[in-house]
Amino acid sequence: MKEITAIIRRDKLPETKKVLEDLGFPSLTIQSVDGRGKQKGMVCDNDLDPDMPEKFCTSVKLTPTPSTYALEHTLPKVALFVPKRMLTMVVPDDLVTKIVKSIMSVNQTGKTGDGKIFVSPVEGALRVRTAETGGEAIA
Amino acid sequence: MKMIRAFIRPEKEQEVVLALEGAGFPSLTKMPVFGRGKQKGLQVGPVHYDELPKMLIMMVVNDGDVTKVVNLMMDKSRTGFVGDGKIFVSPVETTYTVRTGEAVL
């Protein structure tokens, strides 16, 4: 069994759910999270993220004149975050590649901020209602 | 690769994030959570708080960086009082970048 944790754009959630349903894996956990990657949460003008809160966009759009430079360096530094959706699902070993591929195919926009997918091992699973363990619990 | 999940005080979040950024680890995911520890919450006079707000910081780093990141997080989020939080490290087999489709961190 493997756990797939995918951090994706908010507006791609319905399509992702649809594609997983078509594969026969409707069961998943969804969480609203804030995150950032290599770009430290900042976006350039040409690839503005529609999910970005308004105040973050304006702070990044400042043109670098000496006065704004001085202003930016006197302001206390804050960490920027982008709202994302985190999907968690536990799947059998042999289907991991297929599921990862299909999540990636619907979520690719080619711009930064498409997200990450992590695959990690899970030792056991248990269905609470029937106390089934192992493979039957996630089937 | 390892996944690090750190449950820290919400007020220490900004400090930890900026320290990690300075050390070259800007990528992370955070979410607000509620939980309790060994002390079963907090007793303030007659009022008992069973679940306390915490910030969960989740990040995936290469095996060699785990000690550095964990030490940094501990340094920055420690106050010395009950409720400073816990850090868990678990294995991650593969990481995919959605934009490029490559299996690299």
gemmi code that builds the backbone of each chain (N, CA, C; Angstrom):
import gemmi

chains = {
    "A": [
        ("MET", (0.829, -1.201, 0.000), (0.000, 0.000, 0.000), (0.863, 1.250, 0.000)),
        ("LYS", (0.431, 2.245, -0.715), (1.175, 3.507, -0.744), (0.205, 4.652, -0.493)),
        ("GLU", (0.739, 5.686, 0.140), (-0.051, 6.899, 0.341), (0.382, 7.933, -0.690)),
        ("ILE", (-0.567, 8.468, -1.424), (-0.267, 9.522, -2.394), (-0.756, 10.838, -1.815)),
        ("THR", (0.152, 11.796, -1.624), (-0.207, 13.133, -1.162), (0.026, 14.082, -2.319)),
        ("ALA", (-1.038, 14.691, -2.827), (-0.893, 15.603, -3.952), (-1.302, 16.991, -3.516)),
        ("ILE", (-0.447, 17.970, -3.763), (-0.768, 19.366, -3.451), (-0.993, 20.060, -4.779)),
        ("ILE", (-2.232, 20.494, -5.031), (-2.599, 20.989, -6.371), (-3.294, 22.344, -6.274)),
        ("ARG", (-3.534, 22.945, -7.432), (-4.266, 24.213, -7.504), (-5.708, 24.004, -7.067)),
        ("ARG", (-6.301, 25.076, -6.503), (-7.683, 24.950, -6.009), (-8.672, 24.704, -7.143)),
        ("ASP", (-8.469, 25.382, -8.283), (-9.460, 25.284, -9.348), (-9.357, 23.983, -10.146)),
        ("LYS", (-8.344, 23.163, -9.859), (-8.205, 21.898, -10.579), (-8.838, 20.737, -9.820)),
        ("LEU", (-9.421, 21.043, -8.657), (-9.942, 19.959, -7.824), (-11.070, 19.167, -8.484)),
        ("PRO", (-12.097, 19.816, -9.075), (-13.175, 19.035, -9.687), (-12.692, 18.097, -10.790)),
        ("GLU", (-11.779, 18.596, -11.637), (-11.263, 17.757, -12.723), (-10.471, 16.576, -12.181)),
        ("THR", (-9.681, 16.833, -11.118), (-8.898, 15.760, -10.527), (-9.805, 14.688, -9.942)),
        ("LYS", (-10.866, 15.142, -9.271), (-11.804, 14.172, -8.676), (-12.468, 13.346, -9.763)),
        ("LYS", (-12.806, 14.001, -10.869), (-13.464, 13.326, -11.990), (-12.556, 12.237, -12.569)),
        ("VAL", (-11.283, 12.573, -12.765), (-10.375, 11.621, -13.402), (-10.102, 10.438, -12.471)),
        ("LEU", (-10.068, 10.705, -11.148), (-9.858, 9.614, -10.203), (-11.079, 8.701, -10.157)),
        ("GLU", (-12.251, 9.307, -10.269), (-13.492, 8.538, -10.289), (-13.520, 7.604, -11.498)),
        ("ASP", (-13.106, 8.134, -12.650), (-13.071, 7.327, -13.868), (-12.117, 6.149, -13.739)),
        ("LEU", (-11.053, 6.338, -12.951), (-10.099, 5.248, -12.737), (-10.620, 4.210, -11.746)),
        ("GLY", (-11.703, 4.531, -11.048), (-12.228, 3.616, -10.040), (-11.696, 3.891, -8.651)),
        ("PHE", (-11.174, 5.108, -8.416), (-10.689, 5.461, -7.078), (-11.360, 6.711, -6.555)),
        ("PRO", (-12.615, 6.625, -6.162), (-13.314, 7.818, -5.709), (-12.933, 8.253, -4.288)),
        ("SER", (-12.284, 7.367, -3.509), (-12.052, 7.684, -2.092), (-10.796, 8.520, -1.908)),
        ("LEU", (-10.981, 9.680, -1.296), (-9.841, 10.536, -1.019), (-10.191, 11.531, 0.090)),
        ("THR", (-9.158, 12.113, 0.695), (-9.325, 13.141, 1.719), (-8.815, 14.453, 1.142)),
        ("ILE", (-9.596, 15.520, 1.331), (-9.215, 16.816, 0.785), (-9.037, 17.798, 1.930)),
        ("GLN", (-7.960, 18.561, 1.873), (-7.712, 19.578, 2.903), (-7.328, 20.892, 2.240)),
        ("SER", (-7.729, 21.995, 2.855), (-7.279, 23.308, 2.390), (-5.984, 23.640, 3.106)),
        ("VAL", (-4.942, 23.893, 2.372), (-3.660, 24.216, 2.983), (-3.089, 25.462, 2.315)),
        ("ASP", (-2.093, 26.051, 2.971), (-1.344, 27.145, 2.376), (0.063, 26.636, 2.148)),
        ("GLY", (0.628, 26.989, 1.013), (1.970, 26.474, 0.774), (2.765, 27.353, -0.143)),
        ("ARG", (4.008, 26.982, -0.301), (4.870, 27.676, -1.242), (5.998, 26.752, -1.662)),
        ("GLY", (6.604, 27.062, -2.777), (7.676, 26.208, -3.271), (8.964, 26.985, -3.410)),
        ("LYS", (9.735, 26.614, -4.420), (11.035, 27.242, -4.662), (10.916, 28.750, -4.832)),
        ("GLN", (9.774, 29.224, -5.400), (9.623, 30.650, -5.715), (9.266, 31.462, -4.473)),
        ("LYS", (9.208, 30.833, -3.310), (8.907, 31.486, -2.035), (7.548, 32.165, -2.028)),
        ("GLY", (6.602, 31.639, -2.797), (5.250, 32.176, -2.781), (5.033, 33.371, -3.679)),
        ("MET", (6.088, 33.876, -4.298), (5.949, 35.053, -5.153), (5.640, 34.621, -6.579)),
        ("VAL", (4.937, 35.502, -7.318), (4.659, 35.201, -8.717), (5.057, 36.401, -9.566)),
        ("CYS", (5.509, 36.156, -10.771), (5.841, 37.240, -11.695), (4.555, 37.731, -12.349)),
        ("ASP", (4.635, 38.905, -12.971), (3.467, 39.505, -13.609), (2.859, 38.602, -14.672)),
        ("ASN", (3.728, 37.931, -15.436), (3.224, 37.175, -16.583), (2.573, 35.849, -16.187)),
        ("ASP", (2.811, 35.386, -14.995), (2.106, 34.157, -14.603), (1.416, 34.340, -13.247)),
        ("LEU", (0.612, 35.405, -13.181), (-0.114, 35.657, -11.933), (-1.082, 34.519, -11.640)),
        ("ASP", (-1.022, 34.041, -10.434), (-1.905, 32.952, -10.009), (-3.254, 33.545, -9.618)),
        ("PRO", (-4.359, 33.124, -10.229), (-5.668, 33.679, -9.847), (-6.045, 33.397, -8.395)),
        ("ASP", (-5.372, 32.409, -7.779), (-5.674, 32.084, -6.382), (-4.995, 33.031, -5.405)),
        ("MET", (-4.064, 33.833, -5.909), (-3.268, 34.674, -5.033), (-4.135, 35.759, -4.415)),
        ("PRO", (-4.099, 35.975, -3.092), (-4.856, 37.070, -2.494), (-4.400, 38.405, -3.071)),
        ("GLU", (-5.327, 39.372, -3.124), (-5.073, 40.632, -3.824), (-3.853, 41.367, -3.277)),
        ("LYS", (-3.707, 41.392, -1.941), (-2.630, 42.190, -1.347), (-1.256, 41.625, -1.713)),
        ("PHE", (-1.186, 40.325, -1.949), (0.102, 39.731, -2.296), (0.512, 40.150, -3.704)),
        ("CYS", (-0.476, 40.215, -4.621), (-0.173, 40.597, -6.000), (0.440, 41.981, -6.040)),
        ("THR", (-0.172, 42.942, -5.326), (0.312, 44.316, -5.413), (1.704, 44.433, -4.817)),
        ("SER", (1.978, 43.695, -3.755), (3.278, 43.827, -3.117), (4.384, 43.317, -4.045)),
        ("VAL", (4.048, 42.365, -4.902), (5.060, 41.836, -5.811), (5.228, 42.739, -7.023)),
        ("LYS", (4.143, 43.489, -7.352), (4.168, 44.275, -8.583), (4.941, 45.591, -8.461)),
        ("LEU", (5.410, 45.955, -7.265), (6.152, 47.206, -7.080), (7.310, 47.300, -8.055)),
        ("THR", (7.448, 48.438, -8.740), (8.579, 48.594, -9.654), (9.815, 48.970, -8.851)),
        ("PRO", (10.964, 48.426, -9.191), (12.157, 48.636, -8.363), (12.827, 49.985, -8.582)),
        ("THR", (12.245, 51.049, -8.013), (12.906, 52.361, -7.975), (13.641, 52.448, -6.634)),
        ("PRO", (14.580, 53.387, -6.484), (15.310, 53.465, -5.216), (14.395, 53.614, -4.009)),
        ("SER", (13.289, 54.389, -4.161), (12.430, 54.588, -2.997), (11.690, 53.308, -2.616)),
        ("THR", (11.188, 52.554, -3.610), (10.508, 51.299, -3.267), (11.505, 50.296, -2.707)),
        ("TYR", (12.745, 50.340, -3.215), (13.780, 49.446, -2.706), (14.007, 49.710, -1.220)),
        ("ALA", (14.121, 51.013, -0.889), (14.326, 51.377, 0.511), (13.118, 50.976, 1.343)),
        ("LEU", (11.902, 51.173, 0.761), (10.672, 50.831, 1.466), (10.609, 49.343, 1.760)),
        ("GLU", (10.932, 48.537, 0.737), (10.865, 47.084, 0.913), (11.839, 46.603, 1.967)),
        ("HIS", (12.970, 47.318, 2.111), (13.961, 46.839, 3.053), (13.728, 47.320, 4.473)),
        ("THR", (12.865, 48.358, 4.623), (12.560, 48.781, 5.985), (11.338, 48.059, 6.527)),
        ("LEU", (10.477, 47.547, 5.605), (9.288, 46.824, 6.048), (9.700, 45.509, 6.686)),
        ("PRO", (8.987, 45.085, 7.733), (9.289, 43.777, 8.302), (9.010, 42.685, 7.257)),
        ("LYS", (9.884, 41.693, 7.228), (9.764, 40.645, 6.210), (8.632, 39.688, 6.591)),
        ("VAL", (7.765, 39.391, 5.626), (6.721, 38.400, 5.882), (6.852, 37.271, 4.876)),
        ("ALA", (6.405, 36.107, 5.286), (6.427, 34.952, 4.387), (5.131, 34.929, 3.592)),
        ("LEU", (5.220, 34.746, 2.280), (4.033, 34.685, 1.430), (3.627, 33.228, 1.215)),
        ("PHE", (2.309, 33.014, 1.192), (1.806, 31.666, 0.948), (0.690, 31.714, -0.084)),
        ("VAL", (0.521, 30.610, -0.803), (-0.522, 30.504, -1.814), (-1.511, 29.430, -1.349)),
        ("PRO", (-2.827, 29.724, -1.392), (-3.778, 28.697, -1.001), (-3.792, 27.524, -1.983)),
        ("LYS", (-3.795, 26.310, -1.457), (-3.750, 25.095, -2.273), (-4.712, 24.071, -1.701)),
        ("ARG", (-4.963, 23.022, -2.457), (-5.719, 21.879, -1.946), (-4.782, 20.687, -1.834)),
        ("MET", (-4.870, 19.972, -0.711), (-4.055, 18.780, -0.527), (-4.944, 17.540, -0.547)),
        ("LEU", (-4.660, 16.613, -1.447), (-5.418, 15.364, -1.539), (-4.567, 14.242, -0.973)),
        ("THR", (-5.186, 13.405, -0.146), (-4.488, 12.252, 0.399), (-5.280, 11.008, 0.058)),
        ("MET", (-4.629, 9.994, -0.498), (-5.331, 8.735, -0.747), (-4.367, 7.574, -0.561)),
        ("VAL", (-4.891, 6.449, -0.096), (-4.084, 5.243, 0.083), (-4.521, 4.246, -0.982)),
        ("VAL", (-3.567, 3.785, -1.776), (-3.890, 2.937, -2.933), (-2.986, 1.710, -2.954)),
        ("PRO", (-3.396, 0.639, -3.660), (-2.530, -0.545, -3.794), (-1.274, -0.216, -4.596)),
        ("ASP", (-0.203, -0.991, -4.324), (1.108, -0.721, -4.931), (1.072, -0.618, -6.447)),
        ("ASP", (0.351, -1.550, -7.102), (0.463, -1.647, -8.562), (-0.260, -0.515, -9.298)),
        ("LEU", (-1.064, 0.277, -8.581), (-1.816, 1.329, -9.268), (-1.228, 2.720, -9.069)),
        ("VAL", (-0.120, 2.784, -8.300), (0.437, 4.088, -7.951), (0.807, 4.885, -9.196)),
        ("THR", (1.568, 4.269, -10.100), (2.047, 4.990, -11.286), (0.882, 5.511, -12.115)),
        ("LYS", (-0.127, 4.650, -12.304), (-1.287, 5.025, -13.109), (-2.013, 6.244, -12.514)),
        ("ILE", (-2.216, 6.222, -11.207), (-2.924, 7.312, -10.550), (-2.107, 8.595, -10.598)),
        ("VAL", (-0.797, 8.479, -10.320), (0.070, 9.662, -10.352), (0.055, 10.282, -11.746)),
        ("LYS", (0.150, 9.432, -12.763), (0.154, 9.922, -14.155), (-1.144, 10.673, -14.469)),
        ("SER", (-2.282, 10.116, -14.033), (-3.548, 10.762, -14.384), (-3.742, 12.055, -13.603)),
        ("ILE", (-3.270, 12.118, -12.346), (-3.346, 13.380, -11.592), (-2.498, 14.438, -12.300)),
        ("MET", (-1.306, 14.012, -12.742), (-0.418, 14.973, -13.396), (-1.003, 15.460, -14.708)),
        ("SER", (-1.649, 14.574, -15.454), (-2.141, 14.972, -16.777), (-3.219, 16.052, -16.686)),
        ("VAL", (-4.071, 16.022, -15.652), (-5.103, 17.061, -15.564), (-4.603, 18.326, -14.894)),
        ("ASN", (-3.508, 18.233, -14.123), (-3.067, 19.395, -13.354), (-1.973, 20.205, -14.023)),
        ("GLN", (-1.437, 19.724, -15.145), (-0.347, 20.455, -15.781), (-0.867, 21.689, -16.511)),
        ("THR", (-0.371, 22.880, -16.094), (-0.667, 24.094, -16.845), (0.615, 24.651, -17.433)),
        ("GLY", (1.744, 24.177, -16.969), (3.028, 24.650, -17.476), (3.576, 25.849, -16.737)),
        ("LYS", (2.765, 26.437, -15.825), (3.240, 27.580, -15.042), (3.680, 27.090, -13.671)),
        ("THR", (4.490, 27.912, -13.004), (4.910, 27.510, -11.664), (3.687, 27.509, -10.751)),
        ("GLY", (3.699, 26.591, -9.780), (2.581, 26.494, -8.848), (1.646, 25.352, -9.175)),
        ("ASP", (2.057, 24.449, -10.075), (1.214, 23.297, -10.394), (1.174, 22.290, -9.254)),
        ("GLY", (2.179, 22.304, -8.402), (2.119, 21.447, -7.224), (3.100, 20.296, -7.246)),
        ("LYS", (3.007, 19.508, -6.173), (3.896, 18.356, -5.992), (3.053, 17.139, -5.638)),
        ("ILE", (3.590, 15.961, -5.950), (2.953, 14.709, -5.541), (4.001, 13.894, -4.789)),
        ("PHE", (3.652, 13.441, -3.592), (4.562, 12.615, -2.804), (3.985, 11.216, -2.673)),
        ("VAL", (4.821, 10.204, -2.828), (4.396, 8.817, -2.651), (5.180, 8.243, -1.482)),
        ("SER", (4.482, 7.780, -0.443), (5.190, 7.223, 0.713), (4.549, 5.905, 1.133)),
        ("PRO", (5.332, 5.019, 1.752), (4.809, 3.708, 2.136), (3.845, 3.777, 3.315)),
        ("VAL", (2.852, 2.869, 3.325), (1.912, 2.747, 4.438), (1.964, 1.304, 4.932)),
        ("GLU", (2.067, 1.109, 6.235), (2.250, -0.245, 6.756), (0.955, -1.023, 6.817)),
        ("GLY", (-0.134, -0.371, 7.170), (-1.381, -1.106, 7.287), (-2.569, -0.203, 7.148)),
        ("ALA", (-3.739, -0.814, 6.918), (-4.978, -0.049, 6.843), (-6.054, -0.863, 7.549)),
        ("LEU", (-7.068, -0.179, 8.049), (-8.124, -0.856, 8.786), (-9.432, -0.135, 8.540)),
        ("ARG", (-10.454, -0.886, 8.123), (-11.759, -0.248, 7.940), (-12.494, -0.295, 9.275)),
        ("VAL", (-12.935, 0.847, 9.734), (-13.493, 0.943, 11.087), (-14.799, 0.147, 11.194)),
        ("ARG", (-15.653, 0.233, 10.179), (-16.987, -0.392, 10.256), (-16.902, -1.910, 10.421)),
        ("THR", (-16.042, -2.570, 9.611), (-16.018, -4.038, 9.598), (-14.749, -4.618, 10.183)),
        ("ALA", (-13.785, -3.783, 10.560), (-12.490, -4.220, 11.093), (-11.701, -5.054, 10.094)),
        ("GLU", (-11.977, -4.894, 8.804), (-11.150, -5.537, 7.784), (-9.774, -4.891, 7.793)),
        ("THR", (-8.741, -5.683, 7.513), (-7.391, -5.115, 7.485), (-6.772, -5.316, 6.106)),
        ("GLY", (-5.660, -4.620, 5.892), (-4.864, -4.799, 4.676), (-5.586, -4.352, 3.416)),
        ("GLY", (-5.404, -5.145, 2.340), (-5.905, -4.778, 1.021), (-7.405, -4.595, 0.963)),
        ("GLU", (-8.166, -5.420, 1.718), (-9.636, -5.313, 1.658), (-10.121, -3.979, 2.229)),
        ("ALA", (-9.342, -3.428, 3.160), (-9.778, -2.185, 3.807), (-9.795, -1.005, 2.839)),
        ("ILE", (-8.921, -1.035, 1.825), (-8.879, 0.102, 0.905), (-9.513, -0.227, -0.436)),
        ("ALA", (-9.980, -1.473, -0.600), (-10.565, -1.854, -1.891), (-11.945, -1.211, -2.055)),
    ],
    "B": [
        ("MET", (14.327, 10.446, 0.413), (13.639, 11.657, 0.850), (12.810, 11.396, 2.101)),
        ("LYS", (12.651, 12.417, 2.910), (11.867, 12.279, 4.135), (10.831, 13.401, 4.201)),
        ("MET", (9.675, 13.041, 4.763), (8.659, 14.053, 5.026), (8.767, 14.468, 6.489)),
        ("ILE", (8.863, 15.764, 6.726), (8.948, 16.268, 8.096), (7.631, 16.955, 8.408)),
        ("ARG", (6.969, 16.494, 9.480), (5.735, 17.150, 9.923), (6.007, 17.729, 11.299)),
        ("ALA", (5.914, 19.038, 11.389), (6.213, 19.691, 12.659), (4.954, 20.367, 13.180)),
        ("PHE", (4.579, 20.043, 14.403), (3.439, 20.686, 15.061), (4.010, 21.730, 15.996)),
        ("ILE", (3.832, 23.006, 15.636), (4.466, 24.068, 16.423), (3.433, 25.084, 16.881)),
        ("ARG", (3.859, 25.960, 17.763), (2.976, 27.045, 18.215), (2.666, 27.962, 17.042)),
        ("PRO", (1.383, 28.372, 16.872), (1.037, 29.224, 15.731), (1.834, 30.532, 15.713)),
        ("GLU", (2.143, 31.072, 16.885), (2.839, 32.366, 16.923), (4.309, 32.233, 16.513)),
        ("LYS", (4.821, 31.007, 16.494), (6.229, 30.810, 16.114), (6.380, 30.495, 14.636)),
        ("GLU", (5.264, 30.384, 13.917), (5.286, 29.927, 12.528), (6.143, 30.825, 11.623)),
        ("GLN", (5.869, 32.129, 11.711), (6.562, 33.097, 10.860), (8.088, 33.011, 11.062)),
        ("GLU", (8.480, 32.902, 12.327), (9.905, 32.857, 12.658), (10.564, 31.605, 12.068)),
        ("VAL", (9.869, 30.467, 12.202), (10.402, 29.205, 11.688), (10.518, 29.255, 10.164)),
        ("VAL", (9.458, 29.790, 9.501), (9.444, 29.834, 8.036), (10.586, 30.703, 7.514)),
        ("LEU", (10.786, 31.866, 8.143), (11.845, 32.760, 7.676), (13.223, 32.158, 7.936)),
        ("ALA", (13.385, 31.445, 9.051), (14.668, 30.809, 9.341), (14.951, 29.705, 8.328)),
        ("LEU", (13.918, 28.939, 7.971), (14.091, 27.867, 6.976), (14.436, 28.466, 5.621)),
        ("GLU", (13.770, 29.585, 5.297), (14.043, 30.250, 4.022), (15.506, 30.707, 3.970)),
        ("GLY", (15.974, 31.247, 5.085), (17.361, 31.703, 5.143), (18.351, 30.574, 4.983)),
        ("ALA", (17.971, 29.369, 5.439), (18.861, 28.218, 5.337), (18.718, 27.506, 3.990)),
        ("GLY", (17.853, 28.030, 3.104), (17.736, 27.439, 1.774), (16.653, 26.393, 1.637)),
        ("PHE", (15.638, 26.431, 2.508), (14.506, 25.512, 2.378), (13.203, 26.308, 2.324)),
        ("PRO", (12.913, 26.973, 1.185), (11.722, 27.815, 1.147), (10.419, 27.037, 0.971)),
        ("SER", (10.486, 25.789, 0.469), (9.261, 25.073, 0.111), (8.652, 24.378, 1.312)),
        ("LEU", (7.390, 24.685, 1.584), (6.702, 24.001, 2.668), (5.207, 24.182, 2.509)),
        ("THR", (4.452, 23.369, 3.236), (3.005, 23.486, 3.278), (2.616, 23.624, 4.733)),
        ("LYS", (1.665, 24.543, 5.004), (1.250, 24.703, 6.400), (-0.255, 24.579, 6.501)),
        ("MET", (-0.722, 24.092, 7.630), (-2.165, 24.060, 7.851), (-2.444, 24.188, 9.339)),
        ("PRO", (-3.516, 24.886, 9.673), (-3.863, 24.996, 11.082), (-4.539, 23.712, 11.565)),
        ("VAL", (-4.139, 23.216, 12.734), (-4.728, 21.994, 13.289), (-5.023, 22.211, 14.774)),
        ("PHE", (-5.797, 21.294, 15.355), (-6.066, 21.329, 16.783), (-5.625, 20.007, 17.382)),
        ("GLY", (-5.011, 20.057, 18.538), (-4.551, 18.803, 19.128), (-4.231, 18.952, 20.595)),
        ("ARG", (-3.865, 17.834, 21.177), (-3.430, 17.860, 22.572), (-2.305, 16.866, 22.749)),
        ("GLY", (-1.599, 16.977, 23.849), (-0.460, 16.095, 24.101), (-0.629, 15.337, 25.395)),
        ("LYS", (0.500, 15.014, 25.982), (0.550, 14.232, 27.214), (-0.247, 14.879, 28.343)),
        ("GLN", (-0.270, 16.226, 28.343), (-0.895, 16.957, 29.454), (-2.402, 17.052, 29.298)),
        ("LYS", (-2.955, 16.440, 28.239), (-4.397, 16.431, 27.980), (-4.961, 17.845, 27.890)),
        ("GLY", (-4.268, 18.707, 27.191), (-4.767, 20.062, 27.013), (-4.187, 21.009, 28.037)),
        ("LEU", (-4.983, 21.981, 28.411), (-4.472, 23.048, 29.260), (-5.523, 23.422, 30.292)),
        ("GLN", (-5.085, 23.581, 31.542), (-5.995, 23.979, 32.614), (-5.649, 25.394, 33.043)),
        ("VAL", (-6.585, 26.321, 32.812), (-6.366, 27.708, 33.253), (-7.432, 28.014, 34.287)),
        ("GLY", (-7.093, 27.953, 35.555), (-8.083, 28.147, 36.606), (-9.158, 27.081, 36.487)),
        ("PRO", (-10.429, 27.492, 36.445), (-11.497, 26.503, 36.355), (-11.754, 26.035, 34.915)),
        ("VAL", (-11.125, 26.705, 33.940), (-11.421, 26.393, 32.541), (-10.427, 25.364, 32.013)),
        ("HIS", (-10.970, 24.340, 31.356), (-10.105, 23.311, 30.780), (-10.181, 23.352, 29.262)),
        ("TYR", (-9.040, 23.544, 28.614), (-8.976, 23.513, 27.148), (-8.470, 22.144, 26.734)),
        ("ASP", (-9.344, 21.376, 26.043), (-8.964, 20.010, 25.697), (-8.090, 19.985, 24.450)),
        ("GLU", (-8.434, 20.814, 23.465), (-7.658, 20.850, 22.221), (-7.129, 22.260, 21.992)),
        ("LEU", (-5.847, 22.334, 21.698), (-5.210, 23.634, 21.536), (-4.814, 23.847, 20.081)),
        ("PRO", (-4.920, 25.086, 19.587), (-4.545, 25.350, 18.198), (-3.033, 25.236, 17.992)),
        ("LYS", (-2.675, 24.541, 16.910), (-1.263, 24.407, 16.537), (-1.156, 24.646, 15.047)),
        ("MET", (0.053, 24.883, 14.575), (0.288, 24.997, 13.146), (1.098, 23.787, 12.706)),
        ("LEU", (0.590, 23.088, 11.685), (1.309, 21.927, 11.161), (2.100, 22.365, 9.937)),
        ("ILE", (3.413, 22.230, 10.010), (4.271, 22.554, 8.871), (4.774, 21.251, 8.276)),
        ("MET", (4.491, 21.061, 6.982), (4.848, 19.812, 6.314), (5.843, 20.113, 5.211)),
        ("MET", (6.959, 19.432, 5.215), (7.897, 19.634, 4.111), (8.639, 18.346, 3.797)),
        ("VAL", (9.047, 18.199, 2.547), (9.794, 17.020, 2.111), (11.192, 17.472, 1.729)),
        ("VAL", (12.199, 16.841, 2.351), (13.586, 17.228, 2.086), (14.419, 15.984, 1.793)),
        ("ASN", (15.606, 16.179, 1.237), (16.519, 15.063, 0.996), (17.031, 14.522, 2.322)),
        ("ASP", (17.404, 13.220, 2.313), (17.823, 12.544, 3.541), (18.916, 13.309, 4.297)),
        ("GLY", (19.879, 13.876, 3.557), (21.006, 14.538, 4.196), (20.645, 15.817, 4.925)),
        ("ASP", (19.497, 16.415, 4.578), (19.126, 17.709, 5.154), (18.211, 17.589, 6.364)),
        ("VAL", (17.791, 16.333, 6.694), (16.776, 16.156, 7.727), (17.242, 16.727, 9.064)),
        ("THR", (18.471, 16.382, 9.488), (18.967, 16.828, 10.792), (19.036, 18.347, 10.870)),
        ("LYS", (19.515, 18.942, 9.770), (19.659, 20.401, 9.727), (18.297, 21.086, 9.895)),
        ("VAL", (17.308, 20.603, 9.122), (15.982, 21.224, 9.157), (15.339, 21.023, 10.524)),
        ("VAL", (15.439, 19.808, 11.065), (14.803, 19.517, 12.345), (15.439, 20.354, 13.456)),
        ("ASN", (16.776, 20.461, 13.433), (17.455, 21.265, 14.452), (17.049, 22.735, 14.380)),
        ("LEU", (16.930, 23.220, 13.147), (16.536, 24.617, 12.938), (15.133, 24.865, 13.475)),
        ("MET", (14.212, 23.937, 13.140), (12.831, 24.066, 13.602), (12.777, 24.043, 15.121)),
        ("MET", (13.551, 23.149, 15.734), (13.522, 23.029, 17.195), (14.060, 24.281, 17.858)),
        ("ASP", (15.173, 24.808, 17.317), (15.768, 26.026, 17.863), (14.777, 27.178, 17.860)),
        ("LYS", (14.079, 27.327, 16.718), (13.240, 28.508, 16.528), (11.894, 28.394, 17.240)),
        ("SER", (11.383, 27.171, 17.431), (10.046, 27.057, 18.008), (10.073, 26.713, 19.492)),
        ("ARG", (11.251, 26.628, 20.079), (11.316, 26.263, 21.493), (11.093, 27.470, 22.389)),
        ("THR", (10.226, 27.286, 23.399), (10.072, 28.302, 24.432), (10.459, 27.732, 25.794)),
        ("GLY", (10.525, 26.409, 25.896), (10.873, 25.768, 27.152), (9.664, 25.409, 27.991)),
        ("PHE", (8.458, 25.787, 27.527), (7.237, 25.463, 28.273), (6.485, 24.321, 27.592)),
        ("VAL", (5.573, 23.728, 28.334), (4.742, 22.651, 27.792), (3.950, 23.185, 26.602)),
        ("GLY", (3.897, 22.396, 25.518), (3.115, 22.818, 24.359), (3.956, 23.328, 23.204)),
        ("ASP", (5.250, 23.078, 23.254), (6.108, 23.518, 22.146), (5.896, 22.684, 20.893)),
        ("GLY", (5.367, 21.481, 21.055), (5.022, 20.691, 19.877), (5.910, 19.488, 19.653)),
        ("LYS", (5.641, 18.811, 18.549), (6.366, 17.590, 18.187), (6.782, 17.677, 16.728)),
        ("ILE", (7.842, 16.925, 16.385), (8.268, 16.830, 14.992), (8.327, 15.358, 14.621)),
        ("PHE", (7.680, 14.985, 13.523), (7.707, 13.601, 13.041), (8.417, 13.547, 11.691)),
        ("VAL", (9.222, 12.488, 11.508), (9.918, 12.292, 10.233), (9.498, 10.948, 9.666)),
        ("SER", (9.004, 10.929, 8.423), (8.574, 9.674, 7.818), (9.132, 9.548, 6.397)),
        ("PRO", (9.262, 8.316, 5.891), (9.874, 8.129, 4.570), (8.955, 8.526, 3.420)),
        ("VAL", (9.542, 9.030, 2.355), (8.835, 9.308, 1.098), (9.618, 8.605, 0.000)),
        ("GLU", (8.939, 7.826, -0.835), (9.656, 7.062, -1.853), (9.926, 7.885, -3.108)),
        ("THR", (8.888, 8.557, -3.610), (9.044, 9.301, -4.859), (8.375, 10.660, -4.731)),
        ("THR", (8.925, 11.639, -5.392), (8.323, 12.964, -5.455), (8.190, 13.358, -6.918)),
        ("TYR", (7.013, 13.840, -7.307), (6.816, 14.291, -8.685), (6.536, 15.782, -8.676)),
        ("THR", (7.124, 16.491, -9.636), (6.757, 17.895, -9.876), (5.696, 17.882, -10.965)),
        ("VAL", (4.507, 18.409, -10.670), (3.392, 18.289, -11.612), (3.686, 19.033, -12.914)),
        ("ARG", (4.267, 20.234, -12.808), (4.480, 21.059, -14.005), (5.318, 20.339, -15.058)),
        ("THR", (6.429, 19.706, -14.613), (7.324, 19.076, -15.570), (7.066, 17.582, -15.706)),
        ("GLY", (6.396, 16.986, -14.729), (6.157, 15.555, -14.759), (7.364, 14.716, -14.380)),
        ("GLU", (8.437, 15.386, -13.902), (9.648, 14.662, -13.544), (9.578, 14.160, -12.111)),
        ("ALA", (10.296, 13.064, -11.855), (10.323, 12.506, -10.508), (11.527, 13.041, -9.746)),
        ("VAL", (11.550, 14.371, -9.551), (12.626, 14.970, -8.758), (12.038, 15.897, -7.718)),
        ("LEU", (12.792, 16.091, -6.635), (12.306, 16.972, -5.560), (12.472, 18.399, -6.012)),
    ],
}
model = gemmi.Model(1)
for chain_id, residues in chains.items():
    chain = gemmi.Chain(chain_id)
    for i, (resn, *xyz) in enumerate(residues, 1):
        res = gemmi.Residue()
        res.name, res.seqid = resn, gemmi.SeqId(i, " ")
        for name, pos in zip(("N", "CA", "C"), xyz):
            atom = gemmi.Atom()
            atom.name, atom.element = name, gemmi.Element(name[0])
            atom.pos, atom.b_iso = gemmi.Position(*pos), 0.0
            res.add_atom(atom)
        chain.add_residue(res)
    model.add_chain(chain)
structure = gemmi.Structure()
structure.add_model(model)
structure.setup_entities()
